[in-house]
Amino acid sequence: MKVKIIAAILFSTLFTFSCTDLSEDLYDKVADDNFGNTPNEIDALVGGAYSSLRGFSDAISNAYPTCEYVFFLNEVASDEATIPTRGTDWYDGGRYQDVQRHQWKADNGMILSAWRYCYAGISKVNSIIYQVDKSGLTPEAKAPIYAELKAIRAYYYYQLLDMFGNVPIVTNFEDQSLPSNSTRRQVYDFVESELLAALPHLKSNIVYSKMTQNVAYSLLARLYINSEAFIGTPRWQDCIDMCQNVQGHTLTADYFANFATQNQTSNEIIFSIPYDSKAGTLGNYMSSMSAHYLHRFTISPTGDYPWSGNGMSAQPGVYSSFAENDKRRKGMLIGDQINLGTGSVIIMDSGEPLTYTEDIVNFTDAKQNEGVRLAKYEMKAGESWERDHDFVLIRYSEILMMQAECYVRLGSPTLATPFLQQITARAGTEMPATIDLDFINKESLREFTFEGTRRTTNIRFGTFFQPWWEKGSTPAYRGIYPIPATVLATNSNLHQNPQY
């Protein structure tokens, strides 16, 4: 048994390019048939699957956990965010420029990062399912554990379905064979079936940051609203049905409570990745990836704030798409940045004032202060490099927006009104006289700016393939990314996505 487990570990490590820590002695954990009989043991076991959502850091493709995985890739490919090259900063072989312009190739490090992030999480889940298989738990006791783990795995496969389409489905931790591609339809069906099968065994009440029925219904709603883009079959009513199954969540009165340091108290958050600097979590420094190097003096008179990377910003036109009275606009930084110690505008090393501008004159050689910056998550003095706010994956406002969109697509825009009214009332903005897809598309941008969902929305609305800032028309095949070149080089059973 020990040899088989070690072989399985080596295969999983190879398949994900050493991208997950499966080197622990699993046989020491499963040899005792009594393991898993206490709530603490079960929580510790399943907790490894949740911790995989934070990602990992290594020298292969991932320098910064979470940030450079799914979030960076999907944001920069959308009409929402950009990572301009500023002198020698943020060039990195042109990877961000290529994604911005929809000219990526299979050797782009961002694409490899996203692939490895998902399969590292899948490998982790498969290893834990294996441990549960070998435990002394009864079938009845195993059922809710399997449901929780398989729903987490379905979340990863949803990401792969969205980004890559035709990916291998790997569920057996002991299987050492090299997997082949499944079709996008097969991956779609797998995600759906896994979530539906898990639902009866998941908790029906709200359990923060855990895979509950509400989370599974939300993921199914995402699957169905994107069904036409994924497999060519619209399922608008099915999306509405799943949304209406979500119970107990409401909008917070304060939009920014969802992104506060202690955002775990928000009843709007349906699913998130928990972070706690004191607990040793790693990977949550999203705000620092956007702010200028000297921005710390706007937060503390002494600069008592961690280093900032001066990277991601909003594309030109995003900030100005918000009405002046839109409260959500405060989630972005523009204009003069004041040094709290001196009361004056911060002066950059160039001698120019640190004044964030919406325009980015030269994308490949941008100035240090160009671009509106991300300020959605709370930034405050005395924070450590690792932030304590949890990274939000699904909010209840998305459930409202999905229902509104589906009703419009089904030809009943009046039924969309009560859902949209909740969104606009909190933002302090006016409802339009006519609710159409154009409004919903633009309102989705304003509601979910910098939350990592915009590329998928662009594809669903068809705008992804139209010209916008710094890119021309995008051919249809680029609605999914290529299988990473290094993955193909190590697995002859895989074939590249069409036209790449």
JOLINWO-V610981 format. One record per helix or strand of 2 or more residues. SS is the DSSP state (H for helix, E for strand). FROM is the first residue (numbers start at 1). LEN is the number of residues. If there is no record, write none. Layout:
# JOLINWO-V610981
SS&FROM&LEN ; SS&FROM&LEN
This chain:
# JOLINWO-V610981
H&2&14 ; H&26&5 ; H&39&16 ; H&67&10 ; E&81&2 ; H&92&9 ; H&109&26 ; H&139&25 ; H&184&16 ; H&213&13 ; H&227&5 ; H&236&10 ; H&255&5 ; H&263&3 ; E&269&5 ; H&277&3 ; H&287&3 ; H&295&4 ; E&313&2 ; H&319&3 ; H&327&5 ; E&332&2 ; E&335&2 ; E&355&3 ; H&363&3 ; E&373&2 ; E&391&5 ; H&396&14 ; H&413&15 ; H&437&11 ; H&454&8 ; H&463&3 ; H&476&4 ; H&485&6
